[in-house]
Amino acid sequence: MTEEPELSEILDILSDEYARDILAATSIKPMSAQQLATQCEMSKPTVYRRVEQLQEYGLIEEQTKVQKSGNHYKVYAATLSEFSLELDVGSFEASVTRTTPEAFPGQEEDDTADRFKKMWENL
């Protein structure tokens, strides 16, 4: 999503128990859909639907995790670090603070050498 979501949109997604569970779990460490389904006790289709909504609002991001065997799979990491709601002179002000993509290992670097170095450091 390129522009900031409306307050009602953020409140809608944060009012969903499954979405909150996914955000809480992925704020600790990046997790795959299967790990989220197990950890949060929900079906994989539910995980994928909520993850898609959370991605739409920039509250979670997708990463690719590479295993030593060469296989790779998607994991999800929360980017939401803080949400605040303030009532000021008859109107609500919402503030969303997100972590930067650099905070997560394996993000896109400038070139292949940088990606390899980052991958090697995170083994």
N, C-alpha and C positions, 0 to 999 in steps of 0.2 A: 504494500500500500504506500503510495508516494506522499500523500498528505496525512496529517494527523487525523485519526478517527474521531468521530463525535463522542461526547461523553456517554450518551446512551448506548453506543456500540461497545465501548469499553466495559461499561457496567453490565451489559448483557453477557458478554463472554466471561467476565470475572464472577458473575453470579452463578455460573454453571459449575457444579461440584467436580465433574470430570475434568474440566479445563483447569480448575485450581489444583487438582491432584497432579495433573501432568506438569503444570508450572512448578509445583513444589518439588516433585521428583527430579525434574531436569535442571533445577537450580543447584542441585548437589553435584550432579555429573551428567554428561550427555548420555542418553539412553535410546536404544532401538525401540521400534514399535512393539516388538515382542516383549522386551524388558518392561516397557510401560504397561502393557496389558497385564502382565503378571504382577508387577509392583502395585498397580492401582486397581487391580481386580476389575478389569473391564475388557470387553471384546476388542480385537484388533480393528474391526471396522469403526468402532467408537473412537479408538485412539486416533486413527487416521482422520476422521471427521473433525475432531477437536484440534488436532495438530494443524490441519488446514486452516481452520478459523484463527487459531493463534498466530500462524504465519501471516495471514492476511492483515492482522493488526500489528505486526512487527514485535510480537511478544515472545516468539520462539524462533529459532533458526535451525535449518537442516545442515548437517555436516556429513561428510563421508569418512568413515573409519576404515582404515586399511589394516588387515590382519597380516601376521608374519607369513602366512601361507599365500598371500597375494589376493585373497578374497577381500571384497569390500562390501560394506552395507551402510545404510543411512542411520544416523543417530540424530537426536534432537536435543537442543540446549536452550534453556530459558534465557531470554535477553531482557526480560522485565526485572528490574532491580527494585523499583519503588513505584507505588501508585498512591497519590494523595488526592483527597477531595476536600475543598474548602468552601465554606459559605461566607460570602463577603458582600454586604450591602444588597441583599435580595437576589443574588445570583450565585451559581455554583461555578467554581473554577477547579478543573481537574488537571493534574500534572502526572505525566508518565515519564519515568526515568529508565532508560535502557542501558545495558552494558554495551561496550563497543565490541565489534567482531574480533578485534585483536586479542580479546581476553580468552578466546577459545583456541586451543591448539588445532593445527591442520587447516586453518583458513587460507584463502587464496593469497599467496604472496606474489611478488612481482615477477618471478621467473621460476623455472624448474629447479634450479639450484637452491633457491630459497625454500621451496616446498620440500625438497629432499632433506635439507638441513633440519627443518622443523620436524619432519616425520622422524628422522633419526634421533633427535633430541627427546622425542616423546615415546620412544620404545621402552 
